[in-house]
Amino acid sequence: MKPQEIRDLSPSDRNDKLQEFYQELFNLRFQHSTAQLENTQRLGQVRKSIARIKTIIKEKQTGAGHGK
Protein backbone atom coordinates (compact mmCIF):
# COMPACT_ATOMS: atom_id res chain seq x y z
CA MET A 1 0.00 0.00 0.00
CA LYS A 2 1.08 3.52 -0.68
CA PRO A 3 1.41 5.92 2.27
CA GLN A 4 -1.36 8.20 0.99
CA GLU A 5 -3.75 5.26 0.76
CA ILE A 6 -2.98 4.41 4.38
CA ARG A 7 -3.45 8.02 5.51
CA ASP A 8 -6.87 8.13 3.83
CA LEU A 9 -8.10 5.14 5.90
CA SER A 10 -9.95 5.59 9.16
CA PRO A 11 -8.07 4.59 12.34
CA SER A 12 -10.08 1.38 12.70
CA ASP A 13 -9.45 0.48 9.05
CA ARG A 14 -5.71 1.08 9.55
CA ASN A 15 -5.72 -1.28 12.51
CA ASP A 16 -7.65 -3.87 10.49
CA LYS A 17 -5.13 -3.62 7.64
CA LEU A 18 -2.28 -3.96 10.12
CA GLN A 19 -3.80 -7.17 11.48
CA GLU A 20 -4.31 -8.48 7.94
CA PHE A 21 -0.66 -7.84 7.10
CA TYR A 22 0.50 -9.53 10.32
CA GLN A 23 -1.62 -12.57 9.44
CA GLU A 24 -0.23 -12.63 5.91
CA LEU A 25 3.33 -12.33 7.25
CA PHE A 26 2.71 -15.29 9.56
CA ASN A 27 1.41 -17.36 6.65
CA LEU A 28 4.32 -16.38 4.42
CA ARG A 29 6.85 -17.27 7.11
CA PHE A 30 5.15 -20.63 7.58
CA GLN A 31 5.24 -21.31 3.84
CA HIS A 32 8.88 -20.24 3.69
CA SER A 33 9.87 -22.60 6.49
CA THR A 34 8.18 -25.53 4.76
CA ALA A 35 9.75 -24.62 1.38
CA GLN A 36 6.35 -23.89 -0.20
CA LEU A 37 6.83 -20.17 -0.73
CA GLU A 38 7.16 -19.27 -4.41
CA ASN A 39 7.38 -15.47 -4.23
CA THR A 40 9.99 -14.71 -1.58
CA GLN A 41 9.88 -10.98 -2.36
CA ARG A 42 6.42 -10.82 -0.82
CA LEU A 43 7.97 -11.24 2.65
CA GLY A 44 9.81 -7.93 2.30
CA GLN A 45 6.80 -6.19 0.79
CA VAL A 46 4.57 -7.20 3.68
CA ARG A 47 7.17 -6.18 6.28
CA LYS A 48 7.50 -2.76 4.63
CA SER A 49 3.72 -2.35 4.54
CA ILE A 50 3.54 -3.13 8.26
CA ALA A 51 6.26 -0.55 8.94
CA ARG A 52 4.43 2.06 6.83
CA ILE A 53 1.17 1.54 8.68
CA LYS A 54 2.85 1.63 12.09
CA THR A 55 4.70 4.82 11.13
CA ILE A 56 1.53 6.56 9.99
CA ILE A 57 -0.34 5.44 13.12
CA LYS A 58 2.45 6.94 15.22
CA GLU A 59 2.38 10.16 13.17
CA LYS A 60 -1.34 10.50 13.74
CA GLN A 61 -0.93 9.90 17.49
CA THR A 62 1.76 12.54 17.86
CA GLY A 63 0.18 14.99 15.44
CA ALA A 64 3.21 14.92 13.15
CA GLY A 65 1.21 13.89 10.05
CA HIS A 66 2.09 15.37 6.69
CA GLY A 67 -1.43 16.61 6.08
CA LYS A 68 -1.30 15.91 2.35
JOTA-V563237 format. One record per backbone hydrogen bond with DSSP energy under -0.5 kcal/mol. NH is the residue of the N-H (numbers start at 1). CO is the residue of the C=O. Records with the same first field share a line. If there is no record, write none. Layout:
BEGIN
NH->CO + CO
END
This chain:
BEGIN
6->2
7->3
8->4
9->5 + 6
14->10
15->11
16->12
17->13
18->14
19->15
20->16
21->17
22->18
23->19
24->20
25->21
26->22
27->23
28->24
29->25
30->26
31->27
32->28
33->29
34->30
35->32
36->31
37->31
40->38
42->39
43->40
44->40
45->41
46->42
47->43
48->44
49->45
50->46
51->47
52->48
53->49
54->50
55->51
56->52
57->53
58->54
59->55
60->56
61->57
62->58
63->59
64->59
65->59
END
